[in-house]
Amino acid sequence: MLKTMMTEMFGIDYPIQCGTLQWLSRAELVAAVANSGGLACIAAASFPKNGDLAKEIARTKELTNRPFGVNISLFPPATPEIIKEQIRIVIDMGIHIIETSGRSPEPYRNMIIDGGMAHIHKCARVKDAIKADTLGVDAISIVGGECGGHPGMAAISSMVLIPLVVDSVRKPIIAGGGICDGKSMMAALALGAVGVNMGTRFIATHECMANERVKQCYLDASETETCLVMESLMNPGRVLRTQWAEKVLKMEENGSTLEELYPMISGQITLRGFSEGLFEEGLYPAGQVVGRIRDIVSVSDLIKRIVNEALEVKDRLDSLFHRV
């Protein structure tokens, strides 16, 4: 075990969270992370029908008896009614960890508290972390500009953002962005985080449902082959720099509206690509750390590798410092 406030809070063995991945954070991946001693959350947004979300939670429970959570996206098109119903399902299904992301969770805090759940709020700005802290969430997940998915408009790097947030709030910090192994995990812990969140790395695992052709494209990508799309919509997303992504960037440069962009940025296209290997279409979230990922392994082997490397880093650092 590698004990931190994160492991104690969530009842896990290692302070490693698989970043919640739209379409991919399903029962097989979530359970594999849980069984390996880490934390993962089902992405509720992948299941627009509430009955399907309940079924996925039940399916995950069949695969693991270890703690796992559910991520509730507060971004549109989710409405307050949808969000409340998703939270109600999580409570009724006996899940004790909830992760919110996107907008402020303030309207839902009482419901989460009454449900007795540990609450992680994920954000990308110092002011949002401070707000979450004042709301009394149990942990704050902060993601730097290198991250895949949504790094925020400022896109501040993790090396700067993590200590800024650690120094600004009282709650424990889970750090994401640029983290994929034991070395980067130890760097985040050194900056004051109690654990790490890594999403891109877990795409390249056997238990992730992404098509093998798509996984290979992640392995082939370099650290320079990501870009930020949807900045014109004030909702930037870091994705692999593909021809499809380049088309979106060109449309944004030419002033295309949301209505004009929607056929290109619809998540349904990416879902089909993940499922069928149609990499020529869709936007594929990826952090800059994709350039450091070179193999596909089981979740269990990945987490063991991360922990062993972290301990090696600790031993190396211990050998460098001697108290006088």
Secondary structure, DSSP 8 states (H G I E B T S, - for coil): ----HHHHHHT-SSSEEE---TTT--HHHHHHHHHTT-EEEEEGGG--SHHHHHHHHHHHHHH-SS--EEEEE-STT--HHHHHHHHHHHHHTT--EEEEESS--GGGHHHHHHTT-EEEEEESSHHHHHHHHHHT-SEEEEE-TTSSB---SS---HHHHHHHHHTT-SS-EEEESS--SHHHHHHHHHTT-SEEEE-HHHHTBTTS-S-HHHHHHHHH--TT-EEEE-GGGT--EEEE--HHHHHHHHHHHTT--HHHHHHHH-HHHHHHHHHH--TTSS--B--GGGGG----B-HHHHHHHHHHHHHHHHHHHHHH----
